[in-house]
Amino acid sequence: MSAQIWTYLLVGVTFCIYMIIAIVARAGSTKEFYVAGGGVHPIVNGMATAADWMSAASFLSMAGLIAFMGFSGGQYLMGWTGGYVLLALLLAPYLRKFGKFTVPDFIGERYYSKNARLVALICALFISFTYVVGQMKGVGVAFARFLNVPFDTGVLIGIGIVFFYAVLGGMKGITYTQVAQFCVLIFAFTVPAIYISLQMTGNPIPQVGFGSKGTDGVYLLEKLNLLSQDLGFDAYTSIDKGNLVNMFFITGALMFGTAGLPHVIVRFFTVPRVKDARISAGWALLFIAILYTTAPAVAVFARTNIINTLSEKPYAEVPQWFTNWEKTGLLTFDDKNKDGIIQYVADAQINELTVDQDIIVLANPEIANLPPWVIGLVVAGGLAAALSTAAGLLLVISTSISHDLLKNYLRPDISEKNELYAARVAIAVAVVAAGLAGLNPPGFVAQVVALAFGLAASSFFPAIILGIFDKRMNKEGAITGMIVGIVFTASYIIYFKPQLGGPGLPENFWWGISPEGIGTLGMILNFVIALIVSRFTIAPPMEVQELTERIRTPRGSVSPKNNSH
Amino acid sequence: MIKNKSNYWKTNLKYLASLLIVWFTVSFLFGIVFAEYLNQFKLGGFPLGFWFAHQGAIYVFVILIFIYVYLMNRLDKKYDVDEI
């Protein structure tokens, strides 16, 4: 069977599985819709969290990004995993004890202020929406390239699938679908890596393989370093000293941003007890780590393979996959010196080969000559990653509207049945809106993901931490801190992102910190301002101080209840 | 009881501080700040600083959470604030 048929088959089978789960696990109450009934087993929740977290970007783009960055790519590996330590230690258990449905719930109640809830609500909506548009685009691209349908049709199929199981199942349907999607995506990511690791090093564990000796008895990394230097690139493992401060800040912004992302935090509301929230974060990170420790191995294998297969080889003899990807325009050869041989070097004047980093994971099985079913599997995995993340984000959007805006702001007397109905309508509208935005993504979408992390780091993270660990923190401090953090971070990003129309130039970055890393500074600013302001204004009311005291011990945790305060 | 609770919280903060120091050390220090220095040591084919940034920090993160869970469950029992 050809790769094409395998792809149709595997994508079709996995989609049927998601549908069946959605029908079996549909939600019947707001509690099931928002937090899956609050009775999800911690390991199941860990898997769902992992699928929720690992997006099309983690699955498709990250390994490629690292392959071309080398050492500095570690900022994504550490940044997108380290946040879970913060979540487990500083947020998840306390928010679970607090026992409500959403992040704006916590902010609104802890800071006894409807305005604080509104600020949190707007941030949650903005962060989730920018994120989900990128996922819908990812679905469209994956479909378009592998099922040979137009991009628009691809996005529409994606809308249809997510619409079906998110609207029907709410958090309950999404959780159990995400478990299936996790299994598909992790299998799809590791199988080709194991194959290639065996081929290149004889070691079946990719994490060990890329630090082992190749078939020629030379350490793979040493060989890659030499190959890279021969072509004028920096050695793969060498450290870019001029970039260390920036790498430090980007790693921080990604970690603190992860811990402040509403669609990640809300997952810890679904487990029965505080101790389940703690261990669940551990399981989530373990499952995420499987992909995140394999990705750097895939990066090394792919980079080595590309150099070995293509560098200084005659263009007339390139393998079939090269020709296939050339058609998409993501791989281009421009024979500048007309010698018919591919020169792949660091010097842009002479270099004739451009490889888009997004094709590394998808092309990897073909580059390594793996059987056609592996290629189909990778496509199914990429779609699982994009769909699971999109569904989790859409749920946050719908909860924000039906619960935070409608139930707790505009119409507190709304009935349970009507609220559930509103939640379904909200998620339906959100799916369609995200799909339409994905069809026609404004050019800045990819850029605003940096903004999403920056804003989460500079707004939610300090507000929640201070709400738990500083009993004296009051609404004046928290709100001022959040606003200063957001305004500072957003201004810096907009000023220095040419894609957002900013006039700033990289040489004017403060201490060399790029917009991706500025969230760390925004976060520190938020902490400092909030602490100063709170000490010069009146202490929070007694009952809020008691609430803070209460969330610090696990006993007496109750399953989330849907009542307004 | 009140004294108990404040001791519970103090011990919790002590655990958090120690675990977060490790978290910061393996990622920001070993993986970034001192990576250049550590790269002169080898772990199999891996330069050590590179290994922390691309592998080691992540393993330590996972272990830290499970240690935290173990410590807190024990602490909850000791101060009789655990869940049934």
Interface residues (C-beta under 8 A of the other chain):
Chain A: I66 F71 G73 G74 L77 M78 T81 G82 Y84 V85 L86 A88 L89 L90 P93 Q207 V208 F210 G211 S212 K213 Y219 L220 L221 E222 T237 S238 I239 K241 L244 M247 F248 T251 G252 M255 R273 V274 K275 R278 I279 A281 G282 L285 L286 A289 Y292 T293 P296 E549 R552 T553 P554 R555 G556 S557
Chain B: K5 Y8 W9 N12 L16 L19 L20 W23 S27 F28 G31 I32 V33 A35 E36 N39 L43 G44 G45 F46 P47 G49 F50 W51 A53 H54 Q55 A57 I58 Y59 F61 V62 L64 I65 F66 Y68 V69 M72 N73 D76 Y79 D80 V81 D82 E83
